[in-house]
Amino acid sequence: MSIIRPSVLATAIVVVLSACTTVQVAKPPVTPPGPAEGPKEILRPTTFADVPGWEKDDLREALPPLLASCEVLVKKPDWREPCMVARDVDAKSEKAVRTFFESFFVPHQVFNPDGTNNGLVTGYYEPLLHGARKRGGPYQVPLYRTPDDLLTIDLGSVYPELKNLRLRGRLVGNRILPYLSRAEMAHSGALAGKELMWVDDPIEAFFLQVQGSGRVQLTDAKETVRVAYADQNGYPYKSIGRYLVDKGEMTLDQASAQNIKAWFAANSARQQELLNANPSYVFFKEEKLTDPNKGPRGALGVPLTPQRSIAVDPQYIPLGAPVFLATSQPGTDAPLQRLMFAQDTGGAIRSAVRADYFWGFGAGAGENAGKMKQRGMMWALLPKTAVMLRATR
């Protein structure tokens, strides 16, 4: 990225803020909720006895994703001791693992800024698409790599109070303008030559962007590769399910991924209209699929673990932290209570009690993810050392 004069940057921020935001910015606040204020109001200490379902979860399944989080967290002073000890815990002993978590962590119930203690829990997964490296036959839908003219402005580097907030744009003359929306990309052909690969289904390509990553079975190369999130065009995510509800095409209860795909197939003349309802666009990068049993890397930088990883809003929940989730199975009232790990983020995940549950890879995972619109409560587990340090300040 080229160096931008302060005066140009100031103008750019005003221009871009007035037009678009990024995956990290749902609505640019004047005073965003900061981590220094959050724990007192948002994260309230409690006991494991008060966490519903804590005693029923098989915590042996939670040790591997904790160790994955520790690959990043061990560098932080508050996390060094629990991460080092976790390496020597007997992974086969449920009692030993439980004793470890209860000895080194303090559960904090998560509350929304308005004081409520429950929120929306959705699901996501890693889909499989069919494609080719060269356009031809059924493979007419491009997946794009990050374009060269996409600029990223990290506001936190200039204004510390805006940490985690970034803007996307493009340089036109000496001005930074909003980057192209999904509709503008479709009509202008501006990204010609930036195709990473081609797939055979436009709605599956759209949902791949919603999920953030997936796998593509390449028929011409005779291999399956992973396509991972690389960047985003700077516009906030807007739900096409909500668009169909607002247009009277279906009710809110009907707005599942499965029903949206059925509507798309039955309304060929309106397909691009539906896709354009979400101006956000995700760019991808190709990765080798070295271990099919591991999920894609999330925002923390470690592979996601099916049914143990969630996406959270990092303004409220520390990335990498264990989070006990009390919700219900997709489309039912059956309890779903288990220790998860905040290893990812998402454009639609914008609140304290808000989680996106990673179901894993394939059609079964997609079925569960598409149906999951549950209510839930959350408890973030913070290291005792960090809690004790805060108490003495």
Protein Blocks (a to p, Z undefined) as FASTA:
>chain_A
ZZddfklmmmmmmmmmmmoccfklmbacfbdcdfklmmmmmmccddfklmghklmpcfkl
mmmmmmmmmmmmmmpmklmmmmmmmmmpcfklmklmmmmmmmmpccdddddfkopabdcd
dddddddddddfbgchjllbccddddfklccddfklmmmmlgoiacddddehjaccdddd
fklmmmnommgoiafbdcfbfklmmmmmmnopacdddfklopacddddfbdehiacddfk
lmmmmnopacfklmcfklmmmmmmmmmmlmmmmmmmpmbdcdddddddfblmbccddfko
pacdehiaccddfklmcghiacddddddehiabdcddddddfbccfklgcfbdcdddebe
cjklmmmmmmmccdddddddddfklmmmmmmZZ
